[in-house]
């Protein structure tokens, strides 16, 4: 979206109104019902002309912080990035092309991770590169067993 309509008016109220119109009580519930959809896809579903992916993510972070579930959100965002950039799952061979795809997914994930989780996210990325998951591994949600092992819940 380039015309700026997503930022006009009370965008937070508009975002939550759209979430309720879709039958959800929270943005988190809406997003978790679509665990592999990108932030852009979520925004387009809520309002193709006036909701931006960054607004969706800001709302998700705020809800996760209030619910003490930021780690789950962070795992969920990794799922979204992996699905977008590795649609066939983890590559069997990390040649240059596949290494770029993995690095892009991990880099985009790291780039929007809340500051409180940056170090943990860096360690997860390092662990995935040092000990790659099985070829074809494609987590479908934040409760994926490997993701929960790499990035366990810590919030109180």
C-alpha positions as CSV (number, residue, x, y, z in Angstrom):
1,X,0.0,0.0,0.0
2,X,1.6,3.2,-1.1
3,X,-1.0,5.9,-0.9
4,X,-1.0,6.2,2.9
5,X,-4.7,5.5,3.5
6,X,-3.8,2.8,6.1
7,X,-2.5,5.6,8.4
8,X,-5.4,7.9,8.0
9,X,-7.9,8.3,10.8
10,X,-7.9,6.0,13.9
11,X,-6.2,3.0,12.3
12,X,-6.1,1.0,15.5
13,X,-9.9,1.3,15.9
14,X,-10.3,0.4,12.3
15,X,-8.0,-2.6,12.6
16,X,-9.9,-4.0,15.6
17,X,-13.3,-3.3,14.0
18,X,-12.2,-5.4,11.1
19,X,-11.0,-8.2,13.3
20,X,-14.4,-8.2,15.1
21,X,-16.2,-8.2,11.7
22,X,-14.3,-11.4,10.9
23,X,-15.7,-13.0,14.0
24,X,-12.6,-12.7,16.3
25,X,-12.2,-11.2,19.7
26,X,-8.6,-10.4,19.2
27,X,-6.0,-9.8,16.5
28,X,-4.1,-12.7,17.9
29,X,-7.0,-15.1,17.5
30,X,-7.4,-13.8,13.9
31,X,-3.7,-14.3,13.1
32,X,-3.4,-17.7,14.8
33,X,-6.3,-18.9,12.7
34,X,-4.0,-18.2,9.7
35,X,-0.6,-19.3,11.1
36,X,1.2,-19.5,7.8
37,X,-0.2,-16.3,6.3
38,X,2.2,-13.3,5.9
39,X,1.6,-10.1,7.7
40,X,0.8,-8.5,4.3
41,X,-1.8,-11.3,3.6
42,X,-3.4,-10.7,7.0
43,X,-3.5,-7.0,6.4
44,X,-5.1,-7.5,3.0
45,X,-7.7,-9.7,4.4
46,X,-8.6,-7.1,7.0
47,X,-8.6,-4.2,4.6
48,X,-6.9,-4.4,1.2
49,X,-6.8,-0.6,0.9
50,X,-6.4,0.7,4.4
51,X,-4.6,-1.8,6.6
52,X,-0.8,-2.4,6.5
53,X,1.2,-5.4,7.6
54,X,3.2,-3.3,10.1
55,X,-0.1,-2.3,11.8
56,X,-1.1,-5.9,12.1
57,X,2.3,-6.7,13.6
58,X,2.2,-3.7,16.0
59,X,-1.2,-4.9,17.2
60,X,0.0,-8.5,17.6
61,X,3.1,-7.3,19.6
62,X,0.9,-5.2,21.9
63,X,-1.5,-8.1,22.5
64,X,1.4,-10.5,23.1
65,X,3.0,-8.2,25.6
66,X,-0.2,-7.8,27.6
67,X,-0.8,-11.5,27.6
68,X,2.9,-12.3,28.4
69,X,3.1,-14.4,25.2
70,X,5.8,-12.6,23.2
71,X,7.9,-15.8,22.7
72,X,4.9,-17.5,21.1
73,X,4.4,-14.5,18.8
74,X,8.1,-14.6,17.9
75,X,7.8,-18.3,17.0
76,X,4.7,-17.6,15.0
77,X,6.4,-14.9,13.0
78,X,9.3,-17.3,12.2
79,X,6.7,-19.7,10.9
80,X,5.3,-16.9,8.6
81,X,8.7,-16.0,7.3
82,X,9.7,-19.7,6.7
83,X,6.4,-20.3,4.8
84,X,7.0,-17.3,2.7
85,X,10.6,-17.9,1.8
86,X,10.9,-21.7,2.0
87,X,7.4,-22.9,0.8
88,X,8.7,-26.4,0.2
89,X,10.3,-26.6,3.7
90,X,13.9,-26.6,4.8
91,X,16.2,-27.3,1.9
92,X,18.0,-30.6,1.8
93,X,21.2,-28.8,0.6
94,X,22.3,-25.4,1.7
95,X,23.9,-24.3,-1.6
96,X,24.2,-20.6,-2.3
97,X,20.6,-20.1,-3.5
98,X,19.1,-22.0,-0.6
99,X,21.4,-20.3,1.9
100,X,20.2,-17.0,0.6
101,X,16.5,-18.0,1.1
102,X,17.2,-19.2,4.6
103,X,19.2,-16.1,5.4
104,X,16.4,-13.9,4.0
105,X,13.7,-15.6,6.1
106,X,15.9,-15.5,9.3
107,X,16.9,-11.9,8.6
108,X,13.4,-10.6,8.1
109,X,12.3,-12.5,11.2
110,X,15.1,-11.0,13.2
111,X,14.5,-7.6,11.8
112,X,11.0,-7.2,13.4
113,X,11.6,-9.2,16.6
114,X,10.9,-7.2,19.7
115,X,14.1,-6.0,21.4
116,X,13.4,-8.2,24.4
117,X,13.9,-11.3,22.2
118,X,16.7,-10.2,19.8
119,X,19.4,-12.3,21.5
120,X,17.3,-15.4,21.7
121,X,16.3,-15.0,18.0
122,X,20.0,-14.7,17.0
123,X,20.8,-17.9,18.9
124,X,17.9,-19.7,17.2
125,X,19.1,-18.6,13.8
126,X,22.7,-19.7,14.6
127,X,21.4,-23.1,15.8
128,X,19.3,-23.7,12.7
129,X,22.3,-23.0,10.5
130,X,24.7,-25.0,12.6
131,X,22.4,-28.0,13.0
132,X,19.8,-27.8,10.1
133,X,16.4,-29.4,10.7
134,X,15.4,-32.4,8.5
135,X,15.0,-31.6,4.8
136,X,11.4,-30.6,4.2
137,X,10.8,-29.4,7.7
138,X,8.0,-26.8,7.5
139,X,6.5,-25.6,10.8
140,X,2.8,-24.9,10.4
141,X,2.4,-22.9,13.7
142,X,4.1,-21.6,16.8
143,X,3.6,-24.9,18.6
144,X,5.9,-26.8,16.3
145,X,8.0,-29.2,18.5
146,X,11.3,-28.1,17.1
147,X,10.5,-24.4,17.4
148,X,9.3,-24.9,21.0
149,X,12.6,-26.6,21.7
150,X,14.7,-23.8,20.1
151,X,12.6,-21.0,21.6
152,X,10.8,-22.2,24.7
153,X,8.3,-20.0,26.5
154,X,9.8,-17.9,29.3
155,X,7.2,-15.3,30.1
156,X,5.6,-15.3,33.5
